[in-house]
C-alpha cells in the first residue's frame, strides 16, 4: 500500500489570486506604446535591452545597482 504522503496527487498549490507583476520587457513595450513609439523602434529598444541583460549575466537591471 502506498502512503498518502508520497502520493503524486498531493501537490503544493500556487495561489492563482496573486497576479504576477509584468516582466521587464513587457513593461518596456507597454511604456513605448503609451508614448506612441514606432513598432520598429520598440523592437530595437527590446533588442538592445536583451543584449544588455545577457551581457551582464542575465541579471535584472535593478540588481546591477547604481
C-alpha positions in Angstrom: 0.0 0.0 0.0 1.3 3.5 -0.9 1.5 6.1 1.7 -0.6 9.2 1.0 2.4 11.4 1.9 4.1 10.1 -1.2 1.1 10.3 -3.5 1.6 12.3 -6.6 -2.0 13.7 -6.2 -0.7 15.9 -3.4 0.9 19.0 -5.0 1.6 22.3 -3.4 -0.9 24.8 -4.6 0.1 28.1 -6.1 -2.3 30.9 -5.4 -3.9 31.9 -8.7 -5.3 35.0 -6.9 -1.9 36.7 -6.7 -1.2 38.2 -10.1 2.5 38.3 -11.2 4.0 41.7 -11.9 4.6 42.3 -15.6 8.1 41.3 -16.8 10.7 43.9 -17.6 10.4 43.7 -21.4 6.5 43.7 -21.2 6.8 46.9 -19.1 9.2 48.5 -21.7 6.8 47.6 -24.6 3.8 49.0 -22.7 5.6 52.2 -21.9 6.8 52.6 -25.5 3.3 52.0 -26.9 1.9 54.5 -24.4 4.3 57.1 -25.8 3.3 56.1 -29.4 6.8 54.9 -30.5 7.1 53.1 -33.8 6.9 49.3 -33.6 10.3 49.1 -35.3 11.7 51.4 -32.6 10.1 49.3 -29.9 11.7 46.2 -31.4 15.1 47.8 -31.4 14.8 49.0 -27.8 13.8 45.5 -26.7 16.7 44.0 -28.8 19.3 46.2 -27.1 17.8 45.7 -23.6 18.0 41.9 -24.2 21.7 42.3 -25.2 22.4 44.4 -22.2 20.8 41.9 -19.8 22.7 38.9 -21.5 26.0 40.8 -21.3 25.5 41.2 -17.6 24.9 37.5 -17.0 21.1 37.6 -17.3 20.7 39.8 -14.2 17.8 42.2 -13.9 18.9 45.8 -14.3 17.6 46.5 -10.8 20.1 44.1 -9.4 23.1 45.8 -11.1 22.8 48.8 -8.8 24.0 52.3 -9.4 
